[in-house]
Amino acid sequence: MEKFDVAIIGGGILGTAISYWISLLYDLRVCVIEKEKNVARHTSSRNTGVVHSPFYLDPAKRKKSALTSLISHDLWETMAKKKNLPWLQVGTIEVALNESQHHTLEKYLKWSAKNGIPEDQTQLLDDKELEKKEPNLKAYSGLYCSRDVSTDYGLFTKELKKESEKNGTQFLFGKKLESVTVGTDSILSFSDATTLDATLTINCAGGNSLDIAKKFGLATEYDDLHFRGEYWIADSNYSNLVQTNIYTVARFSEFPFLDPHWIKRSNGTTEIGPNAVPVATPETYLGYTGDIGETIDKVKEIISGNVKKLLLNPDFLTLISKEFLSSISKTAMVHRVQEFIPKVKPEYFTEHGTAGIRTPIISEKGEFEKDILELFGKNSFHIVNYNSPGATGAPAYSALVVKQLQEKGLLKSSTKQKSSFWSFEDIINQA
Ligand SMILES: Cc1cc2nc3c(=O)[nH]c(=O)nc-3n(C[C@H](O)[C@H](O)[C@H](O)COP(=O)(O)OP(=O)(O)OC[C@H]3O[C@@H](n4cnc5c(N)ncnc54)[C@H](O)[C@@H]3O)c2cc1C
């Protein structure tokens, strides 16, 4: 049986970034275990592609996400320049459609400063100022953040994989973790009937990370739900109706969903989306049910678990019915965008974009967990609920994970890193 010092489950942006830092700082035997044939086959390539500035993140409740998004912006920019990767500084306007939402924007402006965004990079605009900036945008007011960028996180993940490999990480593809035996080391068993022995296991399996944490006997009090976000691509004749990314204030702040946005992609196209349609598995990109066995398991979990309590919340049911409608009907999705860009019409959108699936975690109270869940097991560490702006924050967040593992004694401290475009010490000093 092959033996590794560190086995990372999941070759998305998070697992790949963690492998990069460990391989940069140590001479250990490190592997990334990925069930697909390459990295970033799921959420890390199926997202909106925005490098978010954390003006909309509550500095008290989402401290780590806010901090790591802020720090990571410059890290990604450095890497984009070095590796010639897409970096399109389009800016974002978060719009308020009424006075009450405007008060939320006023709060965001304060959060922006608290989260460390330079003051000259966010400003509140009234309806007239908005119209001057974007003549086809109609809203009560907007918070303009000039530093937001559009990029392609799949490409970033593939470049990081190459760098990590240069430092000695082994990427083991086509290996789906099925079961685990926890002892002094963990024995990981895969669907191809192979096994390996890992001294430290790090679970970064995205939409499957809760299920994997449960295999280690952890997080049994949580359940999860999978929501597919769908997009429509604008015909090129209409893609410049608005030049900036447009987001809206969340109608229900307790749920991690927004109305579809207007997105300027780094490849020059414009899309609207994503909505948030419940689906059975983290990979149900078409239809709603996916694999029949997995669907039955999910229905059982919903009937008997934490989600049952969520289903008693009338706001959640209203939201979900609206989201379903916008999945079945393109017109319904476009109507949601017409609320802030009245000129858009359903016929301007002729092609589906690439859908992605987020997997929020539901607590015993039947509430969505707000921030990332970090769980220590015996010689294992699990990252669950790693949702947006997870791609933005990945380089700094993964450095902080390594620091935590050092503090817990699961990794020795390391003062010397190999040559890199990023500095571990600088990130730790900024955090
Ligand atoms: C619709 C949508 C829009 C988003 N937009 C943005 C955005 O604009 N900006 C932003 O910062 N963030 C955004 N996000 C969030 C961001 O994309 C995620 O936080 C991030 O990609 C998560 O990365 P990950 O590595 O944790 O997960 P993933 O990319 O899903 O990687 C997990 C990997 O684990 C593998 N895996 C799973 N189970 C197993 C197993 N049993 N054995 C082996 N391998 C396994 C999977 O194949 C997968 O490759 C968005 C997310 C969605 C869904």
The ligand as an SDF file (V2000), in Angstrom:
LIG
                    3D

 53 58  0  0  0  0  0  0  0  0999 V2000
  -22.9450   29.0800   -9.1210 C   0  0  0  0  0  0  0  0  0  0  0  0
  -21.7360   29.4480   -8.3320 C   0  0  0  0  0  0  0  0  0  0  0  0
  -21.1280   30.7070   -8.5100 C   0  0  0  0  0  0  0  0  0  0  0  0
  -20.0030   31.0530   -7.7600 C   0  0  0  0  0  0  0  0  0  0  0  0
  -19.3820   32.2330   -8.0240 N   0  0  0  0  0  0  0  0  0  0  0  0
  -18.2460   32.5580   -7.3550 C   0  0  0  0  0  0  0  0  0  0  0  0
  -17.5440   33.7590   -7.6590 C   0  0  0  0  0  0  0  0  0  0  0  0
  -17.9040   34.5140   -8.5600 O   0  0  0  0  0  0  0  0  0  0  0  0
  -16.4440   34.0560   -6.9220 N   0  0  0  0  0  0  0  0  0  0  0  0
  -16.0060   33.2450   -5.9070 C   0  0  0  0  0  0  0  0  0  0  0  0
  -15.0210   33.5750   -5.2570 O   0  0  0  0  0  0  0  0  0  0  0  0
  -16.6330   32.0710   -5.6260 N   0  0  0  0  0  0  0  0  0  0  0  0
  -17.7280   31.7130   -6.3380 C   0  0  0  0  0  0  0  0  0  0  0  0
  -18.3620   30.5270   -6.0790 N   0  0  0  0  0  0  0  0  0  0  0  0
  -17.8220   29.6460   -5.0290 C   0  0  0  0  0  0  0  0  0  0  0  0
  -16.5780   28.9050   -5.4860 C   0  0  0  0  0  0  0  0  0  0  0  0
  -16.7020   28.4650   -6.8210 O   0  0  0  0  0  0  0  0  0  0  0  0
  -16.3440   27.7260   -4.5220 C   0  0  0  0  0  0  0  0  0  0  0  0
  -16.2480   28.2240   -3.1990 O   0  0  0  0  0  0  0  0  0  0  0  0
  -15.0490   26.9700   -4.8360 C   0  0  0  0  0  0  0  0  0  0  0  0
  -14.9230   26.6700   -6.2080 O   0  0  0  0  0  0  0  0  0  0  0  0
  -15.0160   25.6890   -4.0220 C   0  0  0  0  0  0  0  0  0  0  0  0
  -13.8410   24.9960   -4.3380 O   0  0  0  0  0  0  0  0  0  0  0  0
  -13.5710   23.5400   -3.7670 P   0  0  0  0  0  0  0  0  0  0  0  0
  -12.2120   23.1790   -4.1780 O   0  0  0  0  0  0  0  0  0  0  0  0
  -13.9210   23.5350   -2.3240 O   0  0  0  0  0  0  0  0  0  0  0  0
  -14.6970   22.6170   -4.4600 O   0  0  0  0  0  0  0  0  0  0  0  0
  -14.7350   21.8870   -5.8840 P   0  0  0  0  0  0  0  0  0  0  0  0
  -14.2490   22.7440   -6.9690 O   0  0  0  0  0  0  0  0  0  0  0  0
  -16.1190   21.3410   -6.0280 O   0  0  0  0  0  0  0  0  0  0  0  0
  -13.7230   20.6960   -5.7190 O   0  0  0  0  0  0  0  0  0  0  0  0
  -14.0030   19.5520   -4.9490 C   0  0  0  0  0  0  0  0  0  0  0  0
  -13.3740   18.3860   -5.6650 C   0  0  0  0  0  0  0  0  0  0  0  0
  -13.5170   17.2200   -4.8510 O   0  0  0  0  0  0  0  0  0  0  0  0
  -13.6980   16.1110   -5.7060 C   0  0  0  0  0  0  0  0  0  0  0  0
  -14.3450   15.0450   -4.9410 N   0  0  0  0  0  0  0  0  0  0  0  0
  -15.5700   15.0710   -4.3700 C   0  0  0  0  0  0  0  0  0  0  0  0
  -15.8310   13.8900   -3.7710 N   0  0  0  0  0  0  0  0  0  0  0  0
  -14.7370   13.1160   -3.9360 C   0  0  0  0  0  0  0  0  0  0  0  0
  -14.4100   11.7830   -3.5500 C   0  0  0  0  0  0  0  0  0  0  0  0
  -15.2690   11.0300   -2.8540 N   0  0  0  0  0  0  0  0  0  0  0  0
  -13.2040   11.2840   -3.9100 N   0  0  0  0  0  0  0  0  0  0  0  0
  -12.3190   12.0360   -4.6260 C   0  0  0  0  0  0  0  0  0  0  0  0
  -12.5920   13.3050   -5.0280 N   0  0  0  0  0  0  0  0  0  0  0  0
  -13.7880   13.8300   -4.6840 C   0  0  0  0  0  0  0  0  0  0  0  0
  -14.6000   16.6560   -6.7960 C   0  0  0  0  0  0  0  0  0  0  0  0
  -14.5430   15.8730   -7.9810 O   0  0  0  0  0  0  0  0  0  0  0  0
  -14.0460   18.0560   -6.9920 C   0  0  0  0  0  0  0  0  0  0  0  0
  -13.0910   18.1380   -8.0090 O   0  0  0  0  0  0  0  0  0  0  0  0
  -19.4760   30.1440   -6.8100 C   0  0  0  0  0  0  0  0  0  0  0  0
  -20.0710   28.8860   -6.6460 C   0  0  0  0  0  0  0  0  0  0  0  0
  -21.1680   28.5410   -7.4110 C   0  0  0  0  0  0  0  0  0  0  0  0
  -21.7770   27.1780   -7.2520 C   0  0  0  0  0  0  0  0  0  0  0  0
  1  2  1  0
  2  3  1  0
  2 52  2  0
  3  4  2  0
  4  5  1  0
  4 50  1  0
  5  6  2  0
  6  7  1  0
  6 13  1  0
  7  8  2  0
  7  9  1  0
  9 10  1  0
 10 11  2  0
 10 12  1  0
 12 13  2  0
 13 14  1  0
 14 15  1  0
 14 50  1  0
 15 16  1  0
 16 17  1  0
 16 18  1  0
 18 19  1  0
 18 20  1  0
 20 21  1  0
 20 22  1  0
 22 23  1  0
 23 24  1  0
 24 25  2  0
 24 26  1  0
 24 27  1  0
 27 28  1  0
 28 29  2  0
 28 30  1  0
 28 31  1  0
 31 32  1  0
 32 33  1  0
 33 34  1  0
 33 48  1  0
 34 35  1  0
 35 36  1  0
 35 46  1  0
 36 37  1  0
 36 45  1  0
 37 38  2  0
 38 39  1  0
 39 40  1  0
 39 45  2  0
 40 41  1  0
 40 42  2  0
 42 43  1  0
 43 44  2  0
 44 45  1  0
 46 47  1  0
 46 48  1  0
 48 49  1  0
 50 51  2  0
 51 52  1  0
 52 53  1  0
M  END
$$$$
